[in-house]
């Protein structure tokens, strides 16, 4: 199965738009991420209406008092895959809700710099974690060390997403290749996922360019390695096949 492991929708960029794009690229589906808590219910409904959406990542308040109740509801839904949250404070205390996720075994998409990951893992070693957007690579030694430390935990995966956002029309795979290559060397193809972060790439780049920059950055690979990077690792991390969410 080929999956775009990280994308979202807007009023202008609808599920029907992405469906045709994925079909042309011979992708089987995608994993949609909510951009706000208010969007969670609607995104679950969209996933139920569009078979190519294999599941959704809910956005929650990790320090909120209603987290347990919210997870009770989400975990009953077959298209719920995990959560993300924007209330991780760089350099500060991690919210108590991470222990809830750890205890329940709920996958967490971490939208924080890789430099913050070692401290997070020291406190939550059993958290099923996906580092979103390659952990925001900035070329610093702290980013490289963070990726290396994160890769030591078998429960941590990395998403090569948002590779083109902010580069403008004159993007080059060479600019992102050192970061993609380092993450791939540390995690291997079985724990690295491709994500377009569509439609954030627009209007400068289209979806197929997000795929192109990723495939150019990883260089020549075997077909088996490419299939893991382009979908199988995402399916394994989120347990799509095991929980019956693999739909035609």
Secondary structure per residue as TSV (DSSP state, phi and psi in degrees):
chain	resnum	aa	ss	phi	psi
A	1	X	-	360.0	129.9
A	2	X	-	-99.4	127.6
A	3	X	E	-131.4	137.6
A	4	X	E	-85.0	109.7
A	5	X	E	-84.7	2.1
A	6	X	E	-159.7	107.8
A	7	X	E	-155.3	172.1
A	8	X	-	-149.0	177.9
A	9	X	-	-125.6	156.3
A	10	X	-	-134.5	176.7
A	11	X	S	-63.1	-27.6
A	12	X	S	-91.5	-23.8
A	13	X	S	-121.0	97.8
A	14	X	-	-99.7	164.9
A	15	X	H	-54.5	-36.9
A	16	X	H	-64.4	-32.2
A	17	X	H	-66.5	-48.2
A	18	X	H	-68.1	-34.1
A	19	X	H	-58.4	-45.0
A	20	X	H	-67.3	-35.7
A	21	X	H	-64.2	-47.2
A	22	X	H	-64.8	-38.5
A	23	X	H	-62.2	-43.3
A	24	X	H	-64.8	-31.7
A	25	X	T	-88.2	2.9
A	26	X	T	62.0	38.2
A	27	X	-	-96.8	144.9
A	28	X	-	-83.5	-23.7
A	29	X	E	175.2	-166.2
A	30	X	E	-147.8	168.3
A	31	X	E	-117.8	120.2
A	32	X	E	-95.8	141.6
A	33	X	E	-115.6	129.6
A	34	X	-	-70.6	141.4
A	35	X	S	-95.2	-10.0
A	36	X	S	-155.7	161.9
A	37	X	G	-62.6	-36.2
A	38	X	G	-64.8	-19.5
A	39	X	G	-86.8	-13.3
A	40	X	H	-56.8	-52.8
A	41	X	H	-63.0	-42.5
A	42	X	H	-66.0	-35.3
A	43	X	H	-70.5	-36.4
A	44	X	H	-62.6	-39.2
A	45	X	H	-65.1	-42.7
A	46	X	H	-61.9	-40.5
A	47	X	H	-62.6	-34.6
A	48	X	H	-71.0	-26.8
A	49	X	H	-87.2	-24.6
A	50	X	-	-119.4	107.0
A	51	X	T	-61.4	-22.2
A	52	X	T	-74.5	-18.9
A	53	X	E	-79.5	106.0
A	54	X	E	-80.8	-10.0
A	55	X	E	167.3	173.7
A	56	X	E	-134.5	152.9
A	57	X	E	-104.8	117.3
A	58	X	E	-82.4	147.5
A	59	X	E	-100.5	126.3
A	60	X	-	-131.5	165.3
A	61	X	-	-91.1	108.9
A	62	X	T	-72.4	-18.3
A	63	X	T	-108.6	15.1
A	64	X	-	-89.4	152.7
A	65	X	T	-74.3	-13.1
A	66	X	T	-102.2	13.6
A	67	X	H	-62.8	-46.4
A	68	X	H	-59.5	-45.6
A	69	X	H	-64.6	-40.2
A	70	X	H	-63.6	-43.0
A	71	X	H	-66.2	-33.9
A	72	X	H	-56.0	-42.8
A	73	X	H	-73.3	-45.6
A	74	X	H	-63.8	-40.4
A	75	X	T	-70.9	-10.4
A	76	X	T	-84.9	-12.3
A	77	X	S	-91.0	128.3
A	78	X	T	-66.5	-15.8
A	79	X	T	-101.5	4.3
A	80	X	E	-81.3	125.6
A	81	X	E	-111.4	-28.0
A	82	X	E	172.3	-169.9
A	83	X	E	-134.2	162.0
A	84	X	E	-136.2	166.1
A	85	X	-	-155.9	150.7
A	86	X	S	-106.5	8.8
A	87	X	-	-103.7	32.6
A	88	X	-	-90.5	120.5
A	89	X	-	-96.3	113.7
A	90	X	T	-54.6	128.6
A	91	X	T	78.4	-1.6
A	92	X	S	-109.9	-165.8
A	93	X	-	-74.3	142.3
A	94	X	-	-82.2	141.9
A	95	X	-	-65.0	149.7
A	96	X	T	-63.0	-23.0
A	97	X	H	-61.5	-21.9
A	98	X	H	-64.2	-31.8
A	99	X	H	-68.4	-32.6
A	100	X	H	-64.8	-46.4
A	101	X	H	-61.7	-42.5
A	102	X	H	-61.1	-44.6
A	103	X	H	-67.1	-38.1
A	104	X	H	-84.4	-12.6
A	105	X	T	73.2	28.5
A	106	X	-	-84.9	123.4
A	107	X	E	-60.6	143.2
A	108	X	E	-124.8	124.1
A	109	X	E	-89.0	110.0
A	110	X	E	-92.2	116.3
A	111	X	-	-97.3	59.4
A	112	X	S	-134.4	159.7
A	113	X	-	-62.2	148.3
A	114	X	H	-58.7	-28.6
A	115	X	H	-61.7	-23.3
A	116	X	H	-86.2	-15.3
A	117	X	H	-64.1	-42.6
A	118	X	H	-55.6	-43.2
A	119	X	H	-65.1	-37.9
A	120	X	H	-64.2	-42.9
A	121	X	H	-71.8	-30.8
A	122	X	H	-61.7	-34.6
A	123	X	H	-88.7	-31.2
A	124	X	-	-129.8	71.0
A	125	X	T	-68.9	-18.9
A	126	X	T	-102.7	12.2
A	127	X	-	-76.1	127.8
A	128	X	-	-76.7	109.8
A	129	X	E	-125.1	133.4
A	130	X	E	-115.5	119.9
A	131	X	E	-82.5	111.1
A	132	X	G	-80.3	146.9
A	133	X	G	56.9	36.3
A	134	X	G	57.9	21.9
A	135	X	G	68.1	28.6
A	136	X	T	54.5	65.1
A	137	X	-	-61.3	132.3
A	138	X	-	-127.9	5.5
A	139	X	S	83.6	-0.6
A	140	X	-	-78.9	157.0
A	141	X	H	-62.8	-31.8
A	142	X	H	-64.0	-35.8
A	143	X	H	-66.3	-46.8
A	144	X	H	-61.6	-42.6
A	145	X	H	-66.5	-38.8
A	146	X	H	-62.3	-42.4
A	147	X	H	-64.4	-42.0
A	148	X	H	-63.2	-43.1
A	149	X	H	-67.0	-42.5
A	150	X	H	-61.6	-39.4
A	151	X	H	-66.5	-16.4
A	152	X	T	-71.1	-20.1
A	153	X	S	-93.6	121.8
A	154	X	T	-67.6	-13.4
A	155	X	T	-89.9	-1.0
A	156	X	E	-103.6	131.1
A	157	X	E	-119.5	170.6
A	158	X	E	-134.0	141.2
A	159	X	E	-106.6	122.9
A	160	X	E	-86.4	81.5
A	161	X	-	-126.8	162.9
A	162	X	-	56.3	39.4
A	163	X	S	-73.5	-25.2
A	164	X	S	-104.9	-14.7
A	165	X	T	-61.4	126.2
A	166	X	T	92.7	-5.0
A	167	X	S	-89.3	-14.8
A	168	X	-	75.7	-166.9
A	169	X	S	-75.0	-21.3
A	170	X	-	-96.1	56.7
A	171	X	-	-78.9	156.9
A	172	X	-	-143.0	132.5
A	173	X	H	-61.6	-27.9
A	174	X	H	-61.3	-28.5
A	175	X	H	-70.8	-32.3
A	176	X	H	-102.8	-11.1
A	177	X	H	-56.6	-42.7
A	178	X	H	-60.3	-34.6
A	179	X	H	-77.9	-43.4
A	180	X	H	-63.2	-43.6
A	181	X	H	-64.4	-40.4
A	182	X	H	-65.8	-45.0
A	183	X	H	-62.9	-40.7
A	184	X	H	-65.9	-39.8
A	185	X	H	-64.3	-35.9
A	186	X	H	-79.1	-45.2
A	187	X	H	-91.5	-29.0
A	188	X	-	76.9	165.5
A	189	X	G	-68.2	-20.8
A	190	X	G	-79.1	-8.4
A	191	X	G	-131.1	26.4
A	192	X	E	-129.7	135.0
A	193	X	E	-123.4	148.2
A	194	X	E	-91.1	134.9
A	195	X	-	-140.6	132.8
A	196	X	-	-78.8	-29.2
A	197	X	-	59.2	24.6
A	198	X	T	-60.2	138.4
A	199	X	T	-100.9	22.9
A	200	X	T	-63.1	-21.6
A	201	X	T	-70.9	-21.9
A	202	X	T	-76.4	152.7
A	203	X	T	-90.7	-2.5
A	204	X	T	-68.0	-37.7
A	205	X	S	-133.8	149.2
A	206	X	-	-99.2	171.7
A	207	X	H	-55.6	-45.8
A	208	X	H	-66.0	-21.1
A	209	X	H	-74.3	-29.7
A	210	X	H	-65.9	-36.7
A	211	X	H	-69.7	-41.3
A	212	X	H	-62.3	-43.6
A	213	X	H	-66.4	-33.6
A	214	X	H	-69.6	-48.5
A	215	X	H	-66.5	-34.5
A	216	X	H	-69.2	-34.4
A	217	X	H	-71.0	-33.7
A	218	X	H	-80.1	-19.3
A	219	X	-	73.9	-166.0
A	220	X	S	-67.1	125.7
A	221	X	-	-138.3	159.5
A	222	X	-	-68.4	160.9
A	223	X	H	-61.1	-39.1
A	224	X	H	-62.5	-44.0
A	225	X	H	-62.0	-44.1
A	226	X	H	-61.5	-40.9
A	227	X	H	-66.1	-36.6
A	228	X	I	-65.9	-44.8
A	229	X	I	-66.3	-32.5
A	230	X	I	-96.0	14.4
A	231	X	I	166.2	-42.0
A	232	X	I	-65.2	-35.4
A	233	X	H	-66.5	-38.1
A	234	X	H	-65.4	-41.8
A	235	X	H	-63.4	-39.4
A	236	X	H	-67.6	-44.0
A	237	X	H	-64.2	-46.0
A	238	X	H	-88.6	-3.2
A	239	X	T	64.9	34.9
A	240	X	T	-63.0	-47.1
A	241	X	T	-68.6	-42.0
A	242	X	T	-65.9	-30.0
A	243	X	T	-102.0	11.0
A	244	X	T	79.3	18.6
A	245	X	-	-94.4	4.6
A	246	X	-	-82.3	96.5
A	247	X	-	-110.7	152.9
A	248	X	-	-72.1	360.0
